[in-house]
Amino acid sequence: MSEKLYTVGKIVNTHGIRGELKIIPETDFPERFAKGSELIIVDAHNKQTPVTVGTSRLHKNMYIVQFTQHSNINDVEKFKGSLLKVEGKFQQPLEEGEYYYHEIIGCKVITEEGEELGLIKEVLTPGANDVWVVALPKGKELLLPVIDDVILDVNVADKTIRVHVMEGLLE
């Protein structure tokens, strides 16, 4: 598996004795956890274990998933704290104006006047809109709300984002 992997969830605990796992989703595509989906478990030591979803159900904002390869709690205990990833070839196409986090993180942020502000280091999802965290010089951060008034142009190919800095954002 030399293809780049993308995180779609985190295994937080076991559920019952039949090898089910509680997974916090980190994807906007719930079909990632549908029966037959091919995922890869990546543990803290970067060991990769390919798995196939056997059963899945949503429970309290988490997915309870059992993989076809595992039917016992003793088989899956070791996966607690691991990440669930998907190969790049399984990424869903997005509509215009939508981006994967990995496409945004690392982009250079430039003002409409051409001033370079820094690089996007994180994407926050607090509520109504996402917030992009820009690492500024001298260790400071700028929180950019992802709204039409602020984000003017996103070019993921060139890894640049042109923004309008609203009054008070840089203070």
N, C-alpha and C positions, 0 to 999 in steps of 0.2 A: 504494500500500500504506500506508494510514493506520492500519491496525490495529496494536496493540502486538505486538512480537515477543519470543519467549522463546528463550534459548540452549539448544541440544540437543547441541552438540559444538564442538570446536575442531580446525581443520585444522592439523596439525603438520608435514606434509611431503608430497612427491609419492611415488609408488610406481611404478617402472617407467616406460616411455615411452608408454603408451597413455592417459595422462590420468587415472590413478587417484590418489586422495589418501588419506593416512593421517589418520584422524579419531579423536580421543580423545572418547568419548561423555560427555556431561554430562546424561544422562537415565536414568530407570529404565525407559524404554520402547524396547527395541531395535527395535521395528517402525518407529521413526522413520527407520531406514536401509534399510527394505525397498524392493524394486523398485517404482517408481511413486510413491514418497513425494515430496511437494513441499516443498522447503526453500528458504531464502534465505541466500546467503553475504553476510556483512557484513564489509567490510574495515576497516582501521585509519582510513580516511577517511570511514567510515560509508556508503560506496557499497554499494547493495543489488543483488545479482544473483540472480534467481529461477532455481532449478535443479530437475531431476527426477532421482531416483536411477535409474540404468540397471542397475547391478550392485552388489552389496554382499556382503562376507564378513567374518567376525570373524577376526582374526589377532593373537595376543598382546595381548589386552585392548584392541585398537584395531579400528576398522572400516576396511577398504580399500574405498573407494567410487569408482565411476565415474559421472559424471552424463551423461545422454543428450546434453546440449548440448556436451560436450567429449570429444574422443577422442585428444588429443595432449598430451604433457608441456608443450609450449610454451604451450598454452591455459590450463593450470592452475597454472603456477609462481607467478603473481601472487597466488594465493589462500592461499599459505602464511602462517600466523599469523592468518588470518581466523576468524570465528566462524560456525557454522551455526545458523540460527535457524528457528523455526516460527511461523506466525501463530497468534494466540490461538484462532481458530476450530478449529484442529487439536489443541488440548489434549485429552488423554484425561480422562474423568471419574475421580475418585478415590473410594476407599471412605471411609466415615466414619472420622474420626481421622487421615486422611492429608492432607498439604498440599503444595502446590508451594512451592519456596524463595521465589519472589517474593511469595507470600501471607504468609510469615512475616517476611521482612526488612522492617524499619520498624515492626513491631508494638511497642506499649508493654507493658513487663513490670511487673506489679503483684503485690506479695506478697499472701498470703491475708489479711493485716491491713489491706490497702489502701494500703500504701506504694509509691510509684512508684519503680522502680529505674532505668529507662532504656529505650533502644530496641534491638531486635535489629538488628545490623549485618551479621551473617555467619552462615552455616550450615556447620559442619564435619562431615565424615563419616569419622571416624578408624577405625571398626570396628564394634563390637557395636551401638552406638546413635549417633545424631546428637548433635551438641553445638551449642547456639545461643549465639553470642557477643553479650553485651549490653554496649553502650557505657554505662558509668557516668559520673557527674559527675567532673570533674577528670582526664579522660583514662584512667581505669582501665577494665578489662574484667572481666566476670563470665562464666564458662563454665558454662552450664546444660546438664546432661545431659538428653537427651530421654527420660525414663523416667516411668512413672506416679506414682512417689513425689514427683517434682519438678513436673512439668507437670500442673496441676489442671484448667485450662480454656483452650481456645483459641477465640477469637471473631474470625475473619478479617474479618467484616463490620465490626466495631467497631475492628479492628486492636489488640486487647488480648489479653494472655496472663496468666492468673493462675497464680502459682507458689507452691510451698512451698519456702522456702529452708532446705535441710538444714544442720545444724551444720557450720561450717567452710567453707561455700561463699563467704561474703563476706570471708573473711580473706585 
